[in-house]
Amino acid sequence: MTSAIDFYFDFASPYAYCAAPLAEDIAAAHGVRLVWRPVLLWACRNHFGMAPPLQDGPKADYMPLDFQRSAAFHGLPFVMPPSFAKSTHAAARLYYGIAAQDEAEATTFARHTLSAHFGQGADLTDPETLADLAAQTGLSRSEADHLMTADTSKEALRHANDAAIAAGIWGSPFFLLDGEPFFGADRLPQLDWRLSRRAAPEKEPT
């Protein structure tokens, strides 16, 4: 059995923002790693022939209300950012650029970026905003600018998207534990339950 939970998400996903703190708490409680894996959800859904969530019939009208309600339920502030529904490739590239140097710092960047995007309304299409967020990991502005456009960062994101597609990832957040999928923040209690059952000693036959 693995000692890690793969956390696939898009920086554009309000539900990933809601799920991340609880996912971290669950992973810590069970002594497993939460491996952050940002991807471009539109690329995954395009591969599977799925419509973008905000173009999916009446779901598009439902979701903005649900974003606000979900954040409130999880005790989080929510501000609809100007970059909502736009590609988050720059943030994801920057994440993988940082991760190549230090995975823990990349996780810090991801955590702060999700929080700033939906908790403060930060514009993730703005390179200066992303550089400011990366500065919290000790990265200089010039380093951040480089990593957002570096070929190695682009290749790492392509690889992450390909891996997500191969794993059948079609939504955000999406968690994998030993290959078992859990989609959405509302499935985190089931992930917690699965980890608890896995850790429980098996009863001897009578």
Secondary structure as GFF3:
##gff-version 3
##sequence-region A 1 206
A	DSSP	beta_strand	4	9	.	.	.	ID=ss1
A	DSSP	alpha_helix	14	30	.	.	.	ID=ss2
A	DSSP	beta_strand	33	38	.	.	.	ID=ss3
A	DSSP	alpha_helix	41	47	.	.	.	ID=ss4
A	DSSP	three_ten_helix	53	55	.	.	.	ID=ss5
A	DSSP	alpha_helix	59	73	.	.	.	ID=ss6
A	DSSP	alpha_helix	89	99	.	.	.	ID=ss7
A	DSSP	alpha_helix	103	119	.	.	.	ID=ss8
A	DSSP	alpha_helix	127	135	.	.	.	ID=ss9
A	DSSP	alpha_helix	141	149	.	.	.	ID=ss10
A	DSSP	alpha_helix	151	166	.	.	.	ID=ss11
A	DSSP	beta_strand	174	177	.	.	.	ID=ss12
A	DSSP	beta_strand	180	183	.	.	.	ID=ss13
A	DSSP	three_ten_helix	185	187	.	.	.	ID=ss14
A	DSSP	alpha_helix	188	199	.	.	.	ID=ss15
###
